[in-house]
Amino acid sequence: MRLNIVQSGPAPTGTGAEGEATRSGTPVVLLHGLFGQARNFGLIQREIAARAKVISLDLRNHGESPHAAGMDYRALAEDVADTLRAAGAVPAAVLGHSMGGKVAMTLALRAPEVVRRLVVADIAPVTYPPFFRSYAEAMLSLPLRAGMTRREAEAHLASVVGEAGVRAFLLQNLDLAAPQPRWRIGLREISEALPEIEGWPELAEGTRYDGPVLFLRGGRSDYVQPEYEERIRALFPRVEFATVEKAGHWVHAEDPVGFLAAVTPFLTA
């Protein structure tokens, strides 16, 4: 499946060979998390684009990409690989956050020729509890009707989604401007795939990615526990770990300055 691309890059600083050199180099690919979209990386993408070509993708059933059943990590990684090959953007430096981090890891492990270096933001190659199922159920139960206001939609989610910032994040996927309000995302497909999204695919014994890898943790997040490091090192032997102390799980949104300071030198090396 070909995914929607949001692309940007450095403006040439000269003409001829000098200007061409400014536009060359390894592209940087950004993969968002569950219920997110490419444009969530807006500030991050603009800052990295001062130094490299940046491609941010809407994953399957998210943003403006096609909707389709099946969201196991093999399929999601194949979507990314197909899109990048079609765009002439391989090999790439790939950064994935949360679900996008699992997609990025799967891509590196299954198609290492596509990934020159890898950043995994606040997620590990393990199975997580079904935390987001209640969110999906609340979103699916929202009674969409003409004239609905954002305040009404937010009030409906409030009993399940306690944090206002998370409600706002989820509601970015709701189109209230249409004559009949609708979810832009493939919400039913995502909901049905949550057991796979929470999980981690089985891999053949000895599978590993030998390129450089940075695992970036939020200092206020519990997604990447110390006991996961042995598993991470087995799959990614050239891994480095870093922490953005002032951020929780949404590292790039909660502390963009700290996030950029950690990832930019690694991605554009």
C-alpha positions in Angstrom: 0.0 0.0 0.0 1.3 3.5 -0.9 1.0 5.9 2.0 0.4 9.6 2.1 3.7 11.6 2.2 4.3 15.0 3.9 7.7 16.0 2.5 10.1 18.8 3.1 13.8 19.6 2.8 16.5 22.2 3.0 16.4 25.0 0.5 19.5 25.0 -1.8 22.1 27.6 -0.8 23.7 27.8 -4.2 23.5 26.7 -7.8 25.1 23.8 -9.6 27.1 21.3 -7.6 27.0 23.4 -4.4 23.2 23.6 -4.5 22.8 20.0 -5.3 25.0 19.0 -2.4 22.7 20.8 -0.1 19.8 18.6 -1.2 21.7 15.3 -1.1 22.3 12.9 1.8 20.3 10.3 3.6 16.5 11.2 3.8 14.9 11.2 7.3 11.6 9.3 7.6 9.2 10.0 10.5 6.5 7.5 11.6 3.8 8.6 14.1 2.1 6.7 16.8 -1.4 5.2 17.2 -4.2 7.7 16.4 -1.6 10.2 15.2 -0.7 11.5 11.7 2.2 12.8 9.8 1.5 16.4 10.7 2.0 15.7 14.4 5.7 16.0 13.6 5.3 19.6 12.3 7.9 21.4 14.4 10.3 18.4 14.5 10.0 18.0 10.7 10.7 21.7 10.0 13.8 21.7 12.3 15.3 18.6 10.8 14.4 19.8 7.3 17.0 22.6 7.7 19.6 19.9 7.4 18.1 17.0 5.5 15.2 15.9 3.3 12.4 14.8 5.6 9.5 12.5 4.8 6.7 12.1 7.3 4.2 9.3 6.5 0.6 8.7 7.5 0.5 5.1 8.4 -2.4 2.8 7.2 -5.8 3.9 8.5 -4.3 7.2 9.7 -4.3 10.7 8.3 -4.8 10.8 4.6 -3.5 7.3 3.9 -5.9 4.6 2.6 -8.0 2.5 5.0 -7.7 -1.2 5.0 -8.2 -4.2 7.3 -5.1 -5.8 8.8 -2.6 -3.8 10.8 0.0 -6.4 11.9 3.5 -4.9 12.0 4.6 -6.9 8.9 1.9 -5.2 6.8 2.6 -1.8 8.2 6.4 -2.1 7.6 5.7 -3.3 4.0 3.6 -0.2 3.4 6.5 2.0 4.5 9.0 0.1 2.5 6.9 0.2 -0.7 6.2 3.9 -0.3 9.9 4.8 0.3 11.1 2.7 -2.6 8.5 4.4 -4.9 9.7 7.8 -3.7 13.4 6.9 -4.3 14.0 7.4 -0.6 16.0 4.4 0.4 18.1 3.8 2.4 16.7 6.2 5.0 17.3 7.2 8.6 14.0 6.1 10.2 12.4 7.5 13.3 9.3 6.0 14.8 7.4 7.0 17.9 5.3 4.5 19.9 3.3 2.4 17.4 5.5 4.0 14.7 8.5 2.9 16.6 7.4 -0.7 16.4 6.8 -0.3 12.7 10.3 1.2 12.3 11.8 -1.7 14.3 10.0 -4.3 12.2 11.1 -2.5 9.0 14.7 -2.5 10.1 14.6 -6.2 11.1 12.7 -7.4 7.9 14.2 -5.1 5.3 17.5 -3.8 6.7 18.5 -2.5 3.2 15.8 0.2 3.6 17.1 1.5 6.9 20.5 3.2 7.3 20.0 4.2 10.9 17.1 3.9 13.3 15.6 5.9 16.1 12.9 4.4 18.4 11.1 6.9 20.5 9.6 5.6 23.8 8.5 2.1 22.9 10.1 -1.4 23.1 9.8 -4.7 21.2 7.4 -6.2 23.7 3.7 -6.7 24.2 1.9 -3.9 26.1 -1.4 -4.0 28.1 -4.6 -3.1 26.3 -4.5 0.5 27.4 -6.0 2.1 24.3 -9.0 -0.2 23.8 -11.2 2.0 26.0 -10.2 5.0 23.9 -11.3 3.3 20.7 -14.5 2.1 22.3 -15.3 5.7 23.4 -14.5 7.1 20.0 -16.7 4.4 18.2 -19.6 5.1 20.6 -19.6 8.9 19.8 -23.1 9.6 18.3 -22.1 11.5 15.2 -24.8 13.9 14.1 -25.1 17.0 12.0 -24.4 20.1 14.0 -22.3 18.4 16.6 -19.7 20.6 18.4 -16.2 19.9 19.5 -17.3 20.6 23.1 -19.9 17.9 22.8 -17.5 15.4 21.4 -14.9 16.2 24.1 -17.6 15.8 26.8 -18.4 12.3 25.4 -14.8 11.2 25.7 -14.1 12.8 29.1 -15.4 9.9 31.2 -12.9 7.6 29.6 -10.0 9.9 28.5 -9.2 12.0 31.6 -6.4 14.1 30.2 -7.5 17.1 28.1 -4.4 17.0 26.0 -5.1 13.3 25.0 -8.7 14.2 24.2 -7.5 16.9 21.9 -5.0 14.5 20.3 -7.8 12.0 19.6 -10.3 14.6 18.3 -7.8 15.9 15.7 -9.1 12.8 13.8 -12.8 14.0 13.9 -14.0 16.0 10.9 -16.8 18.3 12.2 -16.7 20.6 9.1 -18.4 17.9 6.9 -22.2 18.0 6.6 -22.2 14.8 8.5 -19.4 14.6 11.1 -17.0 11.6 10.5 -13.8 10.1 11.7 -11.0 10.7 9.1 -9.2 7.6 10.3 -10.1 4.0 9.8 -11.4 3.8 13.3 -13.1 0.4 13.0 -10.1 -1.1 11.3 -7.8 0.3 14.0 -10.1 -1.0 16.8 -10.2 -4.5 15.4 -6.4 -4.5 15.1 -5.5 -3.3 18.6 -4.5 -6.8 19.8 -1.8 -6.9 17.1 -0.9 -3.2 17.6 -0.3 -3.9 21.4 1.8 -6.9 20.6 5.1 -7.6 18.9 5.6 -10.0 16.0 7.3 -13.3 16.3 10.7 -13.3 14.7 13.0 -16.1 13.5 15.7 -17.0 15.9 18.8 -14.9 15.4 17.0 -12.0 13.7 18.8 -8.7 14.3 19.5 -5.4 12.7 23.2 -4.4 12.7 22.9 -0.7 11.8 23.2 2.1 14.4 20.2 2.5 16.6 19.1 5.1 19.2 16.4 4.2 21.8 15.0 7.4 23.2 13.0 7.3 26.4 10.8 9.9 28.1 12.1 10.5 31.6 8.5 10.6 32.9 7.3 7.6 30.8 7.2 3.9 31.9 7.1 2.5 28.4 10.7 1.4 28.2 11.6 -0.5 31.4 15.2 -1.5 32.3 14.3 -5.2 32.0 13.5 -4.6 28.3 17.1 -3.7 27.5 18.4 -7.3 27.1 15.7 -8.0 24.5 16.5 -4.7 22.8 20.3 -5.4 22.7 19.6 -8.9 21.2 17.7 -7.4 18.3 19.8 -4.2 17.9 23.4 -4.9 19.0 24.6 -1.4 18.1 22.0 0.3 20.2 22.5 3.5 22.3 20.1 4.7 24.9 19.2 8.3 25.7 16.5 10.0 27.9 14.6 13.2 27.5 14.1 13.9 31.2 11.4 16.5 31.0 9.1 14.4 28.7 6.6 11.6 29.1 5.5 9.2 26.4 4.8 11.9 23.8 8.5 12.9 23.8 8.6 15.0 20.7 5.5 17.0 21.7 6.3 17.4 25.4 9.9 18.5 25.1 10.7 19.3 21.4 13.9 21.1 22.2 15.2 18.1 24.2 14.0 15.7 21.6 15.7 17.5 18.8 18.9 17.8 20.7 19.0 14.0 21.2 17.9 12.9 17.7 19.1 15.5 15.2 22.9 14.7 15.4 22.1 11.0 15.2 19.7 11.2 12.3 21.8 13.5 10.2 25.2 11.9 10.9 
